[in-house]
Amino acid sequence: MGQGQERPRPPLLALVGPTGTGKSAMAVRLAERFGGEIVGADSRQVYRGMAIGTGRPPAEEMARVPHHVIGVMEPDAEFSVAQYQRMAMGAIAEIHGRGRLPMLVGGSGQYVRAVLQGLRVPAVPPNEAMRRSLETAAREEGGRERLLAQLREVDPVTAQRIDPYNVRRVIRAIEVSVATGRPFSEAGGAAPPPFRTLVLGLTLERAALYRRIDARVDEMIAVGWLEEARSLLARGLRPELPALSSLGYREMMAVAQGAMTTAEAAARIKRDTHRFARGQYGWFRLGDGGIRWIDITEDGYGQAEEAAAGWLEDGGEG
């Protein structure tokens, strides 16, 4: 490298998109093709004992290529975006150090932005009284919607981007906005990350996506989601835990406790997951450069492989 020349930034390939589009399987194939390792970007797959309901990659996929930041926390442990960011950035640096390609894969927009945009997560101490009050309000009928409306009043940008089913994140955004007097979306700022990125987004026509989601929910129930919920209850974990606000767990726990039928739970989970998937498209607005969207019904892997190969070969920006 000549004097005055900048060292090229190392690459990071990101694979994002709504739930049910096959990100995990696609990521494994791309990792095998390009010498990659996968860094999870899912706010629920970080927890242990929740493999089925969070759609964690099956064991055979995880055995094919290394996976990081998946199954690293107990469901009753505190886990913040700042903690995730540190873990993910550490894993990415280690993968680069091995001369391999890190791949950020997941559907949690806040986690993806924390890495790709280098968000500075504000260091605001928790307000326990406010948290308890908001958590109580969230458990009431329609509470989650009212909580999101409250966030919309203080920070409409974050309200548009945030996972509305992640009550803990919604509460934290309200907490920081109130404490700082500024919207959570402006509280920390951002620093450009030390890598160049290509962001590929998987998508398909809405009705087809809903059919895939419905089939996925049925399959998760068939392979033992109810038993997984029972095991969490047997460990003394309460349905009100933030980790268990993930789609479907409270419904499956209600089935386990005899308060709901499996059919009722499945119908509610499918409805909520459709709504969740619609919201995910809004969360993946990453600013200039954006996302290269790939329709998975039109040789999705072939398109992704071609895009990644060209990007890696020319060394350009994503």
Helices and strands as residue ranges (DSSP letters): E 11-16, H 23-34, E 36-40, H 59-64, E 67-68, H 81-97, E 101-105, H 109-116, H 128-138, H 143-154, H 156-161, H 167-180, H 184-187, E 196-203, H 206-222, H 225-234, G 242-245, H 249-256, H 262-283, E 292-295, H 300-314
